[in-house]
């Protein structure tokens, strides 16, 4: 070749038919393969423990759903709820992530097992156990005890009906105590509260629910001393009934299971304490929320266990 000749450009190398088919197949596979969406996280489960109060089922459902929705928005996870005494077959195998608990004794036991206190609700009427009684007509400061109306409760031999000054009820032979289910929290607190005022417990009749206490007293005019929470006694007082004594108890809690991440607990707590939670609070019949102190529930359980 001459010294100053222009070199010819290199010819492109031919692509083998095997390489061409491989490239075509690879491109087709990439186009045909759908983009896989991230697997959604499993729903959270909120357990609701109401205690021995019969409330409107629709109202209870609305309140539980509002709380579940709040948890869902705070965590970005769908949240289901279930009543403690109505576990369905699809949820019975799933451990709850959160629990809305009304009896403080249950809150105390769960906290002792490592559950986390998310927040404590603020009561609209105070909380605890109240003793309620029938007013004595025409005698201010006195209550009606005894009489034949007690036969509806199975009390065959009762003292004659009489008006008793409120401060003397605790040692009156005519006193009969009407309390929710034997061994329930209200029953235990009522027994302790009575012993703080009187020498010994009176004859006690147990019914299943708190509502049954006021039902008997309103419908049959039974002249007994009833043991209920302020949520029930507030209605009794509003209709002219007497409230004899009150024992404070810690209020309702929202708890998170031991395995729930602290940052998720913080998000749910912030959502409960936020100003825009007022609509949910009205549905749950609470006045608001505060961070709370787990020790308060431990102290209450110790007080209840002391003789």
Residue pairs with C-beta under 8 A, 6 or more apart in sequence:
41 77
43 77
43 78
43 79
43 80
44 71
44 72
44 75
44 77
44 78
44 79
44 80
44 97
44 98
45 79
45 80
45 81
45 82
45 91
45 94
45 95
45 96
45 97
45 98
46 64
46 67
46 68
46 71
46 79
46 80
46 81
46 82
46 96
46 97
46 98
46 99
46 100
47 81
47 82
47 83
47 84
47 96
47 98
47 99
47 100
48 60
48 64
48 81
48 82
48 83
48 84
48 99
48 100
49 83
49 84
49 99
49 100
49 101
49 102
49 103
49 106
50 60
50 83
50 84
50 102
51 102
51 103
51 106
51 184
51 185
52 180
52 181
52 184
52 185
52 186
52 208
52 209
52 210
53 102
53 209
53 210
53 211
53 229
53 231
53 232
54 209
54 210
54 211
54 212
59 283
59 285
60 83
62 283
63 283
63 284
63 285
64 81
64 83
64 100
65 81
66 279
66 280
66 283
66 284
67 81
67 100
67 254
67 280
67 284
68 79
68 80
68 81
69 79
69 280
70 268
70 271
70 272
70 277
70 280
71 79
71 98
71 268
71 271
72 78
72 79
73 271
74 264
74 267
74 268
74 270
74 271
75 264
75 267
75 268
79 97
79 98
80 91
82 88
82 91
82 96
95 257
96 257
97 256
97 257
97 260
98 118
98 254
98 255
98 256
98 257
98 260
98 268
99 110
99 115
99 254
99 255
99 257
100 252
100 253
100 254
100 255
101 107
101 110
101 252
101 253
101 254
101 255
102 252
103 185
104 185
104 249
104 250
104 251
104 253
104 297
104 300
104 301
105 185
105 300
105 301
105 304
107 250
107 252
107 253
107 255
107 297
108 297
108 298
108 300
108 301
109 301
110 255
111 117
111 255
111 294
111 297
111 298
112 298
113 258
114 258
115 255
115 256
115 257
115 258
116 255
116 256
116 257
116 258
116 260
116 262
116 265
117 253
117 255
117 291
117 292
117 293
117 294
118 253
118 254
118 255
118 256
118 265
118 268
118 269
118 272
119 253
119 254
119 268
119 269
119 272
119 273
119 289
119 290
119 291
119 292
120 250
120 251
120 252
120 253
120 289
120 290
120 291
120 292
121 251
121 252
121 253
121 254
121 284
121 286
121 287
121 288
121 289
122 251
122 286
122 287
122 288
122 289
122 290
123 230
123 231
123 251
123 252
123 286
123 287
124 285
124 286
124 287
125 230
125 231
125 234
126 230
126 246
126 248
127 229
127 230
127 231
127 248
127 249
127 250
127 251
127 252
128 189
128 229
128 230
128 246
128 247
128 248
128 249
129 186
129 189
129 190
129 193
129 227
129 228
129 229
129 246
129 247
129 249
130 227
130 228
130 229
130 230
130 232
130 233
130 243
130 244
130 245
130 246
130 247
131 190
131 193
131 194
131 225
131 226
131 227
131 243
131 244
131 245
131 246
132 213
132 214
132 217
132 225
132 226
132 228
132 233
132 236
132 237
132 241
132 242
132 243
132 244
133 143
133 144
133 145
133 166
133 169
133 223
133 224
133 225
133 226
133 241
133 242
133 244
134 143
134 144
134 217
134 221
134 222
134 223
134 224
134 241
134 242
135 142
135 143
135 144
135 240
135 241
135 242
136 142
136 143
136 144
136 163
136 164
137 144
139 163
141 165
141 166
142 163
142 164
142 165
142 166
143 163
143 164
143 166
143 169
143 223
143 225
143 242
143 244
144 161
144 162
144 163
144 164
144 223
145 159
145 161
145 162
145 163
145 164
145 169
145 172
145 174
145 175
145 176
145 223
145 224
145 225
146 158
146 159
146 160
146 161
146 162
146 174
146 176
146 223
147 158
147 159
147 160
147 161
147 223
148 158
148 161
149 220
149 221
149 222
149 223
150 158
150 176
150 222
150 223
150 224
151 158
152 216
152 220
152 222
153 176
153 178
153 205
153 216
153 222
153 224
154 205
155 176
155 203
155 205
158 174
158 176
159 173
159 174
160 174
161 174
161 223
162 174
164 172
164 174
164 175
166 242
166 244
169 175
169 225
169 244
170 194
170 197
170 198
170 199
171 198
171 199
172 202
174 223
175 202
175 203
175 224
175 225
176 202
176 203
176 204
176 205
176 224
176 225
177 190
177 194
177 201
177 202
177 203
177 204
177 205
177 224
177 225
177 226
177 227
178 204
178 205
178 207
178 213
178 216
178 217
178 222
178 224
178 225
178 226
178 227
179 186
179 187
179 190
179 191
179 204
179 205
179 206
179 207
179 213
179 226
179 227
180 186
180 187
180 206
180 207
180 208
180 209
180 210
180 212
180 213
180 227
180 228
181 187
181 206
181 207
181 208
181 209
182 206
186 210
186 227
186 228
186 229
187 206
187 227
188 304
189 227
189 247
189 249
189 304
190 227
191 201
191 204
192 247
192 304
193 245
193 247
194 201
194 202
195 201
197 245
202 225
205 224
207 213
207 216
210 228
210 229
210 232
211 232
213 226
213 227
213 228
213 232
214 226
214 228
214 232
214 235
214 236
216 222
216 224
216 226
217 224
217 226
217 236
217 241
218 239
225 244
226 236
228 236
229 249
230 246
231 285
233 241
233 243
236 243
237 243
249 300
250 296
250 297
250 300
252 286
253 292
253 297
254 268
254 272
254 289
256 264
256 265
256 268
269 291
271 277
272 289
273 288
273 289
273 290
273 291
277 288
277 289
281 287
281 288
281 289
